[in-house]
Amino acid sequence: MNIAVIGTGNVGGALAKKWAQAGHQITLGVRNPTEFKGKELLKEKNITAGSIEEAVKNAEVILLAAVPQATEDIVKYMGNVSGKVIIDAMNSVRTKPEGYNNSFEALKTLAAGAEIVKCFNSVGFNVMADTSFNGIKADMYMAGSSERAKEIAKQLAFDAGFENCYNFGGDDKAALLEQFALCWINLAMMQGQGRETIFKLIKR
């Protein structure tokens, strides 16, 4: 699968590596392909870099792991996204896209023709880099009304090493999934449980 990764920091970098190792072709969409945060990712097999528009043009799937307030500008740089799947991995914790409650809401309005899914936002990048907890694999969670986008996100969660990818529901549950992320942030950071923490769904 051809995947454009926009946002080459901790989250984008961790997932780019995992997906490249799984055999996907990754293009990092950056403003300056010769100098950018995470340039060391180019040492990895199956990872290249280009402008945001170039990365998106050849991609089937786009991961957005940037800052929420940049959503509108990123959509402009991406160009035509009709028929593509956009995975929104951003959380509007400190900042929001201007005029919107969160990045998912902004993308639904601004990214015409794309299928949007919220995923890879509910744990820290360290969990994405290593999903194993003493032999137990972490779970991932997703939300959105596009079944195609959710199926792709689910497969990419498996390819990144997660055991399950649970469905939170449709577009109306994307904000709830952000609140779920805030629960992780609260426990991990504010309550001192540490980043090596996950929520695991257990059934009986």
N, CA, C and O of each residue as an XYZ file, in Angstrom:
816
protein
N       0.838     -1.186      0.000
C       0.000      0.000      0.000
C       0.883      1.250      0.000
O       1.899      1.296      0.694
N       0.501      2.241     -0.764
C       1.220      3.514     -0.783
C       0.608      4.448      0.256
O      -0.576      4.778      0.186
N       1.423      4.871      1.217
C       0.940      5.674      2.332
C       1.729      6.972      2.409
O       2.960      6.959      2.417
N       1.019      8.088      2.465
C       1.653      9.383      2.722
C       1.557      9.672      4.216
O       0.479      9.579      4.803
N       2.671     10.018      4.822
C       2.703     10.375      6.233
C       3.013     11.858      6.336
O       4.092     12.305      5.947
N       2.063     12.619      6.862
C       2.243     14.062      7.021
C       2.313     14.356      8.512
O       1.348     14.169      9.253
N       3.478     14.818      8.924
C       3.783     14.960     10.341
C       4.831     13.916     10.689
O       4.501     12.763     10.967
N       6.091     14.322     10.671
C       7.195     13.357     10.797
C       7.818     13.384     12.185
O       8.992     13.056     12.355
N       7.026     13.778     13.173
C       7.491     13.759     14.559
C       7.393     12.374     15.160
O       7.578     11.376     14.463
N       7.103     12.304     16.444
C       7.128     11.028     17.160
C       6.108     10.027     16.641
O       6.456      8.880     16.360
N       4.856     10.445     16.511
C       3.798      9.526     16.084
C       3.973      9.142     14.618
O       3.974      7.959     14.280
N       4.120     10.136     13.751
C       4.307      9.850     12.338
C       5.541      9.007     12.080
O       5.522      8.108     11.239
N       6.618      9.297     12.804
C       7.854      8.543     12.634
C       7.714      7.097     13.067
O       8.181      6.191     12.377
N       7.069      6.871     14.212
C       6.896      5.505     14.717
C       6.057      4.667     13.758
O       6.401      3.520     13.469
N       4.965      5.232     13.266
C       4.100      4.482     12.359
C       4.740      4.301     10.991
O       4.585      3.247     10.374
N       5.453      5.309     10.508
C       6.145      5.172      9.224
C       7.119      3.990      9.261
O       7.175      3.197      8.321
N       7.875      3.879     10.336
C       8.817      2.762     10.475
C       8.102      1.425     10.488
O       8.480      0.500      9.769
N       7.056      1.326     11.317
C       6.325      0.068     11.432
C       5.721     -0.349     10.094
O       5.820     -1.511      9.699
N       5.105      0.585      9.410
C       4.462      0.251      8.136
C       5.479     -0.064      7.053
O       5.247     -0.940      6.219
N       6.594      0.635      7.057
C       7.655      0.338      6.093
C       8.200     -1.069      6.319
O       8.455     -1.805      5.365
N       8.376     -1.434      7.580
C       8.854     -2.778      7.913
C       7.855     -3.858      7.502
O       8.232     -4.997      7.225
N       6.576     -3.482      7.466
C       5.529     -4.419      7.054
C       5.403     -4.516      5.533
O       4.599     -5.296      5.022
N       6.204     -3.717      4.808
C       6.222     -3.799      3.353
C       5.475     -2.707      2.620
O       5.417     -2.719      1.390
N       4.904     -1.763      3.346
C       4.212     -0.651      2.695
C       5.224      0.375      2.179
O       6.324      0.508      2.714
N       4.832      1.088      1.140
C       5.671      2.151      0.593
C       5.260      3.479      1.238
O       4.120      3.922      1.091
N       6.186      4.100      1.942
C       5.884      5.301      2.703
C       6.546      6.516      2.058
O       7.742      6.503      1.768
N       5.761      7.556      1.839
C       6.311      8.841      1.408
C       6.007      9.871      2.476
O       4.845     10.113      2.802
N       7.035     10.471      3.012
C       6.871     11.517      4.008
C       6.542     12.816      3.290
O       7.329     13.298      2.475
N       5.388     13.379      3.590
C       4.993     14.638      2.974
C       5.469     15.804      3.820
O       4.956     16.030      4.916
N       6.449     16.550      3.316
C       7.072     17.631      4.103
C       7.178     18.897      3.252
O       7.114     18.842      2.024
N       7.340     20.020      3.918
C       7.437     21.286      3.190
C       8.788     21.446      2.512
O       8.879     22.030      1.432
N       9.841     20.928      3.145
C      11.184     21.000      2.574
C      11.796     19.601      2.578
O      12.330     19.181      3.604
N      11.738     18.862      1.463
C      12.207     17.481      1.423
C      13.699     17.300      1.687
O      14.150     16.177      1.913
N      14.470     18.383      1.663
C      15.909     18.244      1.900
C      16.281     18.455      3.364
O      17.371     18.077      3.793
N      15.385     19.050      4.120
C      15.675     19.306      5.535
C      14.369     19.335      6.331
O      13.569     20.257      6.169
N      14.147     18.345      7.179
C      12.906     18.295      7.949
C      13.111     17.438      9.195
O      14.036     16.629      9.273
N      12.226     17.637     10.160
C      12.252     16.833     11.375
C      11.990     15.377     11.023
O      11.039     15.068     10.305
N      12.829     14.487     11.526
C      12.665     13.067     11.224
C      13.376     12.632      9.959
O      13.062     11.575      9.411
N      14.334     13.429      9.478
C      15.034     13.090      8.238
C      15.736     11.737      8.315
O      15.961     11.088      7.293
N      16.080     11.313      9.538
C      16.738     10.021      9.707
C      15.853      8.848      9.275
O      16.346      7.738      9.075
N      14.557      9.092      9.132
C      13.644      8.043      8.667
C      13.994      7.576      7.260
O      13.659      6.456      6.874
N      14.662      8.425      6.497
C      15.021      8.071      5.118
C      16.042      6.944      5.055
O      16.265      6.363      3.992
N      16.659      6.635      6.182
C      17.592      5.503      6.236
C      16.853      4.167      6.193
O      17.443      3.130      5.890
N      15.566      4.203      6.497
C      14.757      2.988      6.530
C      14.352      2.559      5.121
O      14.097      3.395      4.254
N      14.298      1.257      4.907
C      13.827      0.718      3.632
C      12.356      1.083      3.436
O      11.580      1.085      4.392
N      11.981      1.387      2.215
C      10.597      1.692      1.821
C      10.117      3.075      2.262
O       8.918      3.347      2.199
N      11.017      3.957      2.707
C      10.619      5.304      3.096
C      11.342      6.332      2.241
O      12.571      6.334      2.169
N      10.582      7.201      1.597
C      11.132      8.320      0.833
C      10.434      9.597      1.305
O       9.544      9.548      2.154
N      10.842     10.731      0.754
C      10.243     12.013      1.134
C       9.970     12.844     -0.106
O      10.656     12.717     -1.120
N       8.966     13.691     -0.011
C       8.629     14.609     -1.086
C       7.765     15.723     -0.535
O       7.505     15.783      0.667
N       7.324     16.595     -1.405
C       6.410     17.647     -0.957
C       5.096     16.991     -0.518
O       4.819     15.841     -0.858
N       4.311     17.729      0.226
C       3.025     17.185      0.679
C       2.153     16.804     -0.513
O       1.536     15.739     -0.518
N       2.100     17.660     -1.507
C       1.283     17.370     -2.697
C       1.784     16.130     -3.425
O       0.981     15.304     -3.858
N       3.111     15.985     -3.567
C       3.678     14.810     -4.236
C       3.365     13.537     -3.464
O       2.990     12.522     -4.052
N       3.520     13.594     -2.144
C       3.270     12.417     -1.315
C       1.817     11.968     -1.432
O       1.535     10.775     -1.531
N       0.909     12.922     -1.420
C      -0.520     12.621     -1.458
C      -0.950     12.126     -2.835
O      -1.806     11.248     -2.938
N      -0.368     12.679     -3.883
C      -0.773     12.336     -5.250
C      -0.670     10.844     -5.519
O      -1.536     10.276     -6.185
N       0.371     10.202     -5.014
C       0.600      8.785     -5.288
C       0.092      7.869     -4.178
O       0.260      6.652     -4.250
N      -0.526      8.450     -3.157
C      -0.923      7.658     -1.993
C      -2.372      7.193     -2.078
O      -3.239      7.877     -2.622
N      -2.603      6.008     -1.520
C      -3.968      5.516     -1.320
C      -4.487      5.958      0.044
O      -5.680      6.193      0.236
N      -3.546      6.063      0.986
C      -3.872      6.387      2.375
C      -2.980      7.522      2.838
O      -1.797      7.573      2.501
N      -3.560      8.444      3.623
C      -2.799      9.574      4.161
C      -2.932      9.570      5.677
O      -4.043      9.605      6.206
N      -1.809      9.527      6.370
C      -1.809      9.671      7.823
C      -1.512     11.124      8.161
O      -0.493     11.667      7.734
N      -2.398     11.759      8.927
C      -2.145     13.112      9.419
C      -1.769     13.024     10.889
O      -2.595     12.684     11.735
N      -0.510     13.337     11.180
C       0.002     13.291     12.552
C       0.694     14.604     12.875
O       1.738     14.628     13.527
N       0.104     15.687     12.416
C       0.657     17.022     12.627
C      -0.051     17.687     13.809
O      -0.659     17.002     14.630
N       0.024     19.004     13.899
C      -0.681     19.729     14.958
C      -2.052     20.142     14.426
O      -2.160     20.536     13.265
N      -3.102     20.060     15.249
C      -4.459     20.326     14.758
C      -4.642     21.685     14.105
O      -5.387     21.810     13.133
N      -3.970     22.706     14.627
C      -4.171     24.057     14.081
C      -3.644     24.193     12.649
O      -3.941     25.175     11.969
N      -2.863     23.208     12.192
C      -2.334     23.251     10.828
C      -3.234     22.523      9.832
O      -2.904     22.449      8.648
N      -4.353     21.990     10.286
C      -5.203     21.153      9.434
C      -5.610     21.852      8.140
O      -5.484     21.277      7.059
N      -6.093     23.071      8.242
C      -6.570     23.768      7.046
C      -5.449     23.995      6.043
O      -5.649     23.803      4.844
N      -4.279     24.397      6.511
C      -3.143     24.607      5.609
C      -2.710     23.301      4.961
O      -2.398     23.268      3.770
N      -2.692     22.222      5.745
C      -2.280     20.925      5.201
C      -3.225     20.480      4.096
O      -2.784     19.986      3.058
N      -4.522     20.655      4.315
C      -5.502     20.282      3.288
C      -5.236     21.048      1.997
O      -5.359     20.477      0.913
N      -4.877     22.315      2.086
C      -4.564     23.102      0.893
C      -3.334     22.557      0.184
O      -3.307     22.468     -1.043
N      -2.313     22.193      0.960
C      -1.085     21.637      0.373
C      -1.332     20.273     -0.274
O      -0.679     19.929     -1.259
N      -2.267     19.498      0.272
C      -2.485     18.133     -0.221
C      -3.044     18.104     -1.630
O      -2.755     17.180     -2.390
N      -3.838     19.098     -1.990
C      -4.457     19.089     -3.305
C      -5.656     18.151     -3.344
O      -6.412     18.061     -2.377
N      -5.829     17.456     -4.460
C      -6.990     16.590     -4.659
C      -6.878     15.317     -3.812
O      -5.948     14.528     -3.979
N      -7.835     15.134     -2.909
C      -7.824     13.935     -2.051
C      -9.053     13.067     -2.303
O      -9.342     12.165     -1.516
N      -9.761     13.320     -3.360
C     -10.971     12.567     -3.672
C     -10.665     11.080     -3.800
O      -9.755     10.689     -4.532
N     -11.425     10.252     -3.088
C     -11.254      8.803     -3.146
C     -10.168      8.259     -2.244
O      -9.989      7.045     -2.159
N      -9.447      9.125     -1.574
C      -8.366      8.672     -0.693
C      -8.878      8.540      0.748
O      -9.866      9.159      1.141
N      -8.171      7.715      1.508
C      -8.494      7.544      2.924
C      -7.541      8.403      3.740
O      -6.324      8.321      3.575
N      -8.101      9.234      4.628
C      -7.288     10.044      5.530
C      -7.461      9.513      6.943
O      -8.579      9.416      7.448
N      -6.352      9.170      7.574
C      -6.357      8.739      8.970
C      -5.955      9.932      9.828
O      -4.839     10.440      9.728
N      -6.875     10.364     10.662
C      -6.639     11.504     11.550
C      -6.107     10.988     12.882
O      -6.847     10.391     13.665
N      -4.822     11.221     13.135
C      -4.191     10.767     14.377
C      -3.948     11.924     15.343
O      -3.171     11.794     16.289
N      -4.612     13.052     15.103
C      -4.360     14.250     15.903
C      -5.376     14.391     17.035
O      -6.495     13.886     16.947
N      -4.970     15.082     18.090
C      -5.853     15.376     19.213
C      -5.857     16.872     19.494
O      -4.804     17.503     19.587
N      -7.047     17.425     19.626
C      -7.174     18.854     19.919
C      -7.147     19.070     21.428
O      -8.154     19.417     22.046
N      -5.969     18.855     22.002
C      -5.799     18.969     23.449
C      -5.527     20.413     23.834
O      -6.249     20.992     24.645
N      -4.491     20.990     23.254
C      -4.128     22.380     23.557
C      -4.603     23.348     22.480
O      -4.900     24.506     22.773
N      -4.675     22.886     21.253
C      -5.055     23.756     20.140
C      -6.085     23.064     19.257
O      -6.205     21.839     19.263
N      -6.829     23.873     18.495
C      -7.846     23.369     17.581
C      -7.704     24.070     16.234
O      -7.144     25.163     16.158
N      -8.209     23.445     15.170
C      -8.284     24.175     13.903
C      -9.246     25.355     14.067
O     -10.309     25.211     14.671
N      -8.883     26.495     13.542
C      -9.721     27.676     13.716
C     -11.118     27.451     13.134
O     -11.267     27.098     11.964
N     -12.130     27.661     13.966
C     -13.506     27.515     13.521
C     -14.082     26.124     13.680
O     -15.236     25.888     13.322
N     -13.293     25.192     14.215
C     -13.752     23.807     14.363
C     -13.442     23.301     15.772
O     -12.546     23.808     16.447
N     -14.196     22.295     16.198
C     -13.974     21.722     17.525
C     -12.768     20.798     17.575
O     -12.145     20.637     18.625
N     -12.437     20.189     16.435
C     -11.302     19.262     16.380
C     -10.899     19.040     14.929
O     -11.570     19.507     14.009
N      -9.808     18.332     14.736
C      -9.274     18.119     13.389
C     -10.186     17.235     12.542
O     -10.289     17.433     11.331
N     -10.843     16.267     13.166
C     -11.735     15.377     12.414
C     -12.878     16.185     11.793
O     -13.211     16.018     10.620
N     -13.461     17.050     12.596
C     -14.548     17.908     12.108
C     -14.061     18.787     10.961
O     -14.771     18.967      9.971
N     -12.857     19.332     11.090
C     -12.293     20.172     10.037
C     -12.068     19.373      8.756
O     -12.379     19.845      7.662
N     -11.537     18.186      8.889
C     -11.263     17.352      7.719
C     -12.546     16.950      7.003
O     -12.584     16.914      5.773
N     -13.591     16.650      7.757
C     -14.870     16.282      7.146
C     -15.399     17.428      6.279
O     -16.054     17.191      5.264
N     -15.117     18.651      6.677
C     -15.590     19.814      5.934
C     -14.647     20.193      4.793
O     -15.096     20.519      3.694
N     -13.340     20.148      5.056
C     -12.366     20.720      4.127
C     -11.813     19.732      3.097
O     -11.493     20.127      1.976
N     -11.698     18.464      3.460
C     -11.063     17.469      2.574
C     -12.126     16.805      1.705
O     -12.497     15.653      1.935
N     -12.606     17.528      0.718
C     -13.716     17.071     -0.117
C     -13.384     15.768     -0.847
O     -12.339     15.639     -1.485
N     -14.308     14.804     -0.732
C     -14.161     13.544     -1.458
C     -13.348     12.485     -0.751
O     -13.320     11.337     -1.195
N     -12.680     12.836      0.345
C     -11.872     11.854      1.080
C     -12.737     11.116      2.088
O     -13.784     11.610      2.507
N     -12.284      9.917      2.473
C     -12.946      9.141      3.520
C     -12.081      9.245      4.775
O     -10.903      8.889      4.759
N     -12.679      9.738      5.862
C     -11.915     10.077      7.062
C     -12.152      9.054      8.163
O     -13.285      8.631      8.393
N     -11.094      8.665      8.833
C     -11.197      7.785      9.999
C     -10.277      8.322     11.091
O      -9.152      8.741     10.820
N     -10.766      8.306     12.318
C      -9.954      8.688     13.484
C      -9.276      7.434     14.018
O      -9.951      6.453     14.328
N      -7.968      7.451     14.128
C      -7.246      6.274     14.616
C      -5.812      6.686     14.967
O      -5.333      7.728     14.520
N      -5.143      5.869     15.760
C      -3.743      6.096     16.167
C      -3.583      7.399     16.962
O      -2.554      8.068     16.875
N      -4.603      7.741     17.727
C      -4.544      8.959     18.539
C      -4.648      8.671     20.038
O      -4.537      9.589     20.850
N      -4.861      7.400     20.414
C      -5.265      7.104     21.791
C      -4.153      6.592     22.696
O      -4.395      6.318     23.871
N      -2.943      6.460     22.171
C      -1.790      6.083     22.993
C      -0.590      6.910     22.557
O      -0.620      7.560     21.513
N       0.460      6.880     23.360
C       1.664      7.612     23.024
C       2.480      6.935     21.934
O       2.286      5.755     21.641
N       3.387      7.688     21.341
C       4.219      7.150     20.259
C       5.065      5.979     20.718
O       5.392      5.097     19.924
N       5.427      5.964     22.013
C       6.233      4.865     22.533
C       5.496      3.542     22.439
O       6.118      2.505     22.210
N       4.180      3.559     22.612
C       3.375      2.344     22.476
C       3.306      1.925     21.013
O       3.319      0.732     20.710
N       3.233      2.881     20.115
C       3.221      2.556     18.687
C       4.551      1.947     18.251
O       4.590      1.058     17.400
N       5.637      2.437     18.846
C       6.964      1.915     18.504
C       7.157      0.499     19.042
O       7.861     -0.304     18.430
N       6.542      0.189     20.173
C       6.646     -1.144     20.775
C       5.308     -1.466     21.426
O       5.004     -0.968     22.510
N       4.513     -2.297     20.767
C       3.142     -2.587     21.226
C       3.073     -3.719     22.244
O       1.989     -4.057     22.721
N       4.212     -4.306     22.580
C       4.217     -5.466     23.482
C       4.430     -5.049     24.932
O       5.359     -4.305     25.247
N       3.552     -5.540     25.814
C       3.641     -5.278     27.250
C       3.736     -6.621     27.981
O       2.727     -7.234     28.329
N       4.982     -7.056     28.201
C       5.202     -8.341     28.877
C       4.411     -9.468     28.216
O       3.776    -10.282     28.887
N       4.465     -9.494     26.889
C       3.797    -10.549     26.136
C       2.360    -10.250     25.760
O       1.754    -11.008     25.003
N       1.799     -9.164     26.270
C       0.441     -8.749     25.929
C       0.518     -7.607     24.917
O       1.224     -6.623     25.137
N      -0.206     -7.741     23.817
C      -0.179     -6.713     22.780
C      -1.224     -5.624     23.062
O      -2.345     -5.909     23.484
N      -0.833     -4.395     22.822
C      -1.740     -3.263     23.007
C      -2.875     -3.296     21.989
O      -2.746     -3.890     20.918
N      -3.978     -2.655     22.333
C      -5.110     -2.494     21.426
C      -5.113     -1.075     20.849
O      -4.543     -0.147     21.423
N      -5.769     -0.940     19.700
C      -5.972      0.358     19.081
C      -7.476      0.564     18.894
O      -8.254     -0.386     18.974
N      -7.874      1.808     18.646
C      -9.289      2.160     18.562
C      -9.496      3.133     17.394
O      -8.595      3.893     17.036
N     -10.704      3.094     16.806
C     -10.969      3.925     15.633
C     -12.417      4.392     15.640
O     -13.269      3.806     16.308
N     -12.684      5.460     14.883
C     -14.046      5.969     14.742
C     -14.199      6.624     13.374
O     -13.257      7.212     12.842
N     -15.400      6.514     12.817
C     -15.692      7.116     11.521
C     -16.833      6.387     10.849
O     -17.127      5.239     11.181
N     -17.472      7.045      9.909
C     -18.631      6.448      9.230
C     -18.267      5.719      7.946
O     -19.125      5.059      7.360
N     -17.029      5.817      7.495
C     -16.596      5.102      6.291
C     -16.098      3.714      6.675
O     -15.078      3.575      7.350
N     -16.824      2.691      6.241
C     -16.406      1.317      6.553
C     -15.095      0.971      5.847
O     -14.254      0.259      6.396
N     -14.931      1.481      4.633
C     -13.679      1.227      3.897
C     -12.491      1.813      4.649
O     -11.460      1.158      4.805
N     -12.642      3.048      5.112
C     -11.544      3.690      5.837
C     -11.230      2.941      7.128
O     -10.065      2.805      7.503
N     -12.264      2.457      7.806
C     -12.039      1.730      9.056
C     -11.367      0.380      8.805
O     -10.520     -0.044      9.590
N     -11.733     -0.284      7.734
C     -11.083     -1.560      7.413
C      -9.596     -1.354      7.136
O      -8.763     -2.160      7.549
N      -9.271     -0.269      6.435
C      -7.864      0.028      6.146
C      -7.117      0.377      7.426
O      -6.003     -0.097      7.650
N      -7.735      1.213      8.269
C      -7.103      1.576      9.540
C      -6.871      0.335     10.406
O      -5.828      0.193     11.044
N      -7.844     -0.544     10.415
C      -7.727     -1.779     11.201
C      -6.553     -2.620     10.719
O      -5.767     -3.118     11.525
N      -6.435     -2.778      9.398
C      -5.316     -3.568      8.865
C      -3.979     -2.918      9.180
O      -3.011     -3.606      9.502
N      -3.923     -1.597      9.089
C      -2.676     -0.899      9.394
C      -2.350     -0.971     10.887
O      -1.178     -0.951     11.264
N      -3.370     -1.055     11.736
C      -3.129     -1.266     13.165
C      -2.490     -2.633     13.390
O      -1.546     -2.763     14.168
N      -3.009     -3.649     12.705
C      -2.404     -4.979     12.805
C      -0.966     -4.950     12.294
O      -0.072     -5.538     12.901
N      -0.752     -4.264     11.176
C       0.592     -4.191     10.583
C       1.573     -3.465     11.506
O       2.781     -3.693     11.439
N       1.045     -2.589     12.367
C       1.897     -1.872     13.324
C       2.120     -2.667     14.607
O       2.878     -2.240     15.478
N       1.464     -3.820     14.727
C       1.707     -4.688     15.872
C       0.642     -4.685     16.952
O       0.818     -5.321     17.991
N      -0.469     -3.976     16.725
C      -1.549     -3.985     17.709
C      -2.350     -5.281     17.598
O      -2.495     -5.840     16.511
N      -2.868     -5.750     18.733
C      -3.611     -7.009     18.724
C      -5.006     -6.849     18.133
O      -5.459     -7.688     17.353
N      -5.679     -5.775     18.506
C      -7.031     -5.499     18.030
C      -7.145     -4.027     17.660
O      -6.339     -3.198     18.082
N      -8.166     -3.723     16.862
C      -8.499     -2.324     16.578
C     -10.012     -2.216     16.697
O     -10.748     -2.594     15.785
N     -10.465     -1.697     17.827
C     -11.880     -1.688     18.142
C     -12.587     -0.464     17.564
O     -12.034      0.635     17.519
N     -13.813     -0.687     17.129
C     -14.625      0.337     16.490
C     -15.411      1.115     17.535
O     -16.259      0.544     18.220
N     -15.141      2.405     17.664
C     -15.878      3.273     18.577
C     -17.227      3.696     17.993
O     -18.112      4.126     18.734
N     -17.393      3.579     16.674
C     -18.635      3.998     16.029
C     -18.367      4.932     14.867
O     -17.263      4.968     14.324
N     -19.401      5.696     14.488
C     -19.334      6.548     13.313
C     -18.669      7.889     13.559
O     -17.968      8.086     14.552
N     -18.907      8.809     12.627
C     -18.303     10.140     12.713
C     -18.610     10.831     14.047
O     -17.790     11.581     14.576
N     -19.809     10.562     14.576
C     -20.221     11.222     15.812
C     -19.433     10.752     17.029
O     -19.543     11.344     18.103
N     -18.639      9.693     16.875
C     -17.846      9.180     17.991
C     -16.374      9.604     17.920
O     -15.579      9.236     18.785
N     -16.016     10.373     16.895
C     -14.618     10.812     16.771
C     -14.222     11.695     17.954
O     -13.115     11.569     18.478
N     -15.119     12.586     18.376
C     -14.831     13.447     19.525
C     -14.704     12.626     20.802
O     -13.904     12.955     21.677
N     -15.496     11.548     20.910
C     -15.399     10.665     22.068
C     -14.040      9.974     22.104
O     -13.459      9.784     23.173
N     -13.541      9.601     20.933
C     -12.231      8.963     20.875
C     -11.126      9.933     21.291
O     -10.116      9.518     21.858
N     -11.315     11.216     21.012
C     -10.356     12.212     21.512
C     -10.420     12.303     23.033
O      -9.390     12.457     23.688
N     -11.614     12.208     23.595
C     -11.744     12.211     25.051
C     -11.082     10.969     25.659
O     -10.502     11.029     26.744
N     -11.178      9.865     24.955
C     -10.511      8.633     25.385
C      -8.996      8.844     25.420
O      -8.312      8.381     26.333
N      -8.490      9.547     24.415
C      -7.061      9.875     24.386
C      -6.690     10.748     25.577
O      -5.626     10.584     26.174
N      -7.583     11.682     25.917
C      -7.319     12.545     27.070
C      -7.284     11.747     28.369
O      -6.560     12.101     29.299
N      -8.069     10.666     28.433
C      -8.016      9.791     29.615
C      -6.626      9.162     29.732
O      -6.066      9.067     30.824
N      -6.078      8.734     28.588
C      -4.724      8.149     28.609
C      -3.700      9.206     29.027
O      -2.828      8.942     29.855
N      -3.810     10.387     28.455
C      -2.879     11.466     28.788
C      -2.966     11.806     30.272
O      -1.946     12.018     30.929
N      -4.185     11.856     30.793
C      -4.373     12.166     32.209
C      -3.693     11.137     33.103
O      -2.946     11.488     34.016
N      -3.960      9.863     32.830
C      -3.370      8.821     33.676
C      -1.855      8.740     33.501
O      -1.112      8.647     34.478
N      -1.408      8.776     32.247
C       0.018      8.602     31.966
C       0.852      9.773     32.451
O       1.907      9.576     33.054
N       0.396     10.976     32.198
C       1.197     12.166     32.495
C       0.807     12.820     33.830
O       1.617     12.933     34.750
N      -0.452     13.242     33.901
C      -0.870     14.052     35.049
C      -0.957     13.254     36.343
O      -0.667     13.777     37.419
N      -1.355     11.987     36.242
C      -1.475     11.160     37.441
C      -0.250     10.284     37.682
O      -0.224      9.484     38.618
N       0.756     10.438     36.839
C       2.045      9.816     37.085
C       2.145      8.327     36.826
O       3.063      7.677     37.327
N       1.215      7.766     36.048
C       1.307      6.335     35.749
C       2.408      6.027     34.729
O       2.867      4.889     34.631
N       2.824      7.033     33.980
C       3.904      6.839     33.013
C       3.397      6.485     31.627
O       2.288      5.976     31.463
N       4.228      6.764     30.635
C       3.849      6.553     29.234
C       3.720      5.086     28.866
O       3.034      4.751     27.900
N       4.369      4.204     29.621
C       4.293      2.771     29.314
C       2.997      2.194     29.892
O       3.015      1.285     30.721
N       1.881      2.746     29.433
C       0.555      2.428     29.945
C      -0.401      2.267     28.775
O      -0.319      3.010     27.797
N      -1.315      1.292     28.871
C      -2.318      1.095     27.817
C      -3.677      0.792     28.424
O      -3.779      0.387     29.582
N      -4.725      0.993     27.622
C      -6.056      0.495     27.957
C      -6.261     -0.792     27.175
O      -6.103     -0.812     25.954
N      -6.614     -1.869     27.876
C      -6.820     -3.167     27.231
C      -8.260     -3.604     27.434
O      -8.738     -3.662     28.567
N      -8.961     -3.914     26.339
C     -10.318     -4.391     26.430
C     -10.311     -5.898     26.696
O      -9.770     -6.678     25.911
N     -10.916     -6.289     27.803
C     -10.942     -7.701     28.214
C     -12.394     -8.167     28.288
O     -13.229     -7.479     28.875
N     -12.704     -9.307     27.712
C     -14.066     -9.845     27.685
C     -14.132    -11.176     28.439
O     -13.126    -11.863     28.616
N     -15.344    -11.516     28.875
C     -15.565    -12.869     29.422
C     -17.013    -13.283     29.179
O     -17.413    -14.384     29.558
